[in-house]
Amino acid sequence: MAEKTNQAYPLAPANGYTRSDAESLQSADELKRKKRTKLAIYIGIFIVFQILVITALSLTVMKVKTPKVRLGNINIQNFNSAPATPSFDTTFTTQIKVKNTNFGPYKYDAAIVTFLYQGVTVGQVSIPKSKAGMLSTKKIDVEVSLSSSALSGTNLGSELNSGVLTLNSAAKLTGKVELMLIMKKKKSSTMDCTMAFDLSSKTLKSLKCK
């Protein structure tokens, strides 16, 4: 008689999963964990990048600087002076320059530029309401007429005899700098210029603005 052979079969795990199934589940869990870790890293990098961008914007683009208002070149049309009287009158053309270094327009109201001799007004010129564009300089052409008729009790005669006449100009612009179409910041700009005229040559000797 042929002998019966007993064939051995491996026993199935008690939980119903084979070893290969357990390894697959472990690999899937490990893959998910790595994906979550990468996602957390990417989110962290994005947050840090946003913080850096916001900081850079706040220190540059969003930082509001005070615009500057200055006198430009002066071209004398006529200049008359009489040390004996004493008196003077002059007419010249110049530019009022409003320099805006902000990343947005500077809209300012109408203003007056006053010219003075030792604190006394000798002439004025108006600046119309307007705006200086982003990172630009607004130039306003003006003609200025000055006269010493309002002066009294000054040492004008001795200064005219010296051959050099020193005058000052002052102004204040009030307006707002507009950033990103949403933020508006009030800013006031002031002019403080000193000019010296050479009476013999009837030319501008110097012009200094603070």
Secondary structure, DSSP 8 states (H G I E B T S, - for coil): -------------TTS--HHHHHHHHHHHHHHHHHHHHHHHHHHHHHHHHHHHHHHHHHTTT-----EEEE---EEEEEEEETTTTEEEEEEEEEEEEEE-SSS-EEE--EEEEEEETTEEEEEEEE-SEEE-TTEEEEEEEEEEEE-TT--SSSHHHHHHHTEEEEEEEEEEEEEEEETTTEEEEEEEEEEEEEEEETTTTEEEEEEE-
